[in-house]
Amino acid sequence: MKKALSILLCIGIVISMAACSPAESEDKNEDTGLSYEETKLVENIENTPLGELEIYDFDGNLFSYEEYKGKTLIIQLWASWNEDSEADMMYLNAFYLGSNDVAVIGVNTMEEEIGNSYHEGLVEYVKGYAEEQGVNYKMYVDKNMKAAEKFELDMIPVYIIVDTEGNIRLRKYGAFKSLKKIRRVLELVELYG
């Protein structure tokens, strides 16, 4: 009997919380129709040249933006110790496989946060990790923490959206958590950038 009352009480609390929470339309800005999160993203749209990026592919080749020129580029800054980075790889991979005009690259960085300072074995570790996750997009390693320094990272994951001309349009902090959100962020950059 007590258990049934407890369950009913929990159900009542959940229903009342749902009734008290604002409707989705109330979360939207009346002027723009954007959610609070979308408004914050739009406020952070920029137009800064990407410039040099000292990251290396698994063969030791230095990154060249020329390889991606003419496409929008999503740069995922990630670390193996971060669960959100791992979860987003699945969504980014699906997006990458379904897109012809947007390129995606991953940049493993901040591994020394758990004692993995750069060494030759780290490249093999990252390569194995990416293969284990089923990643098809190109991966790079931030050997000397230059990317972390350049983008002033204090968290992971971070996404850098670069336009077709090589300009940073947005720095998104935190995980996408869905394919739909990746598409929406790119749409906002296109609309408001």
C-alpha positions, 0 to 999 in steps of 0.5 A: 500500500505504501509503495502504491501511494509513493508511486502515485505521489511521484506520478503526481509530482511529475505531472504537476512539474510538467504542467508548471514548466513553460511550453516550448513556444514560451522559451522562444524569443518573441522577436526572433523566434529563437530559443535561449540557447540559439540566441546565445549562439547567434550572439557569438557569431564572429568573422575571424580568420582561422589562420595557421593551425598546428595540428598533425594527421596520423602520418605526421602531416601538418594541417592545411586549410587548402584541403577544405577550402570552398567547404564549411568546416566543422572542427571538433576539439575532443579528448578521449577522457570526455564522454560528450566528445565520444557521444558526439562522434556518432552524430558528427560521423552520420552528418559527415557521411551525409554531407557533400558541402560540409567537411568535418575533422576531429582534433584530439587535444588536452590528453595531458589532462590525464597524464597523456603528454604527447609521445609517438604512442599517443598517435596510435592510441588516438588512431585506435580510439577513432577506429573503435568509435567508427569515425570516418572523418579525418582526425588530427592530433594537437601534439604541442597543445597549440590548438588548445592554446589558440582556441583558449580551451578550458573545456571539451568538446568545443566546435569551431565552425569555419566558413568556405573562405577560411573564417571562424564563424562560431565557437560552440562550447559543449556537445551537440548531442544530436544530428538535428542540433548540428544541422540547426547550428549550421543553419543559424550560422548561415542565417545570421553570419 
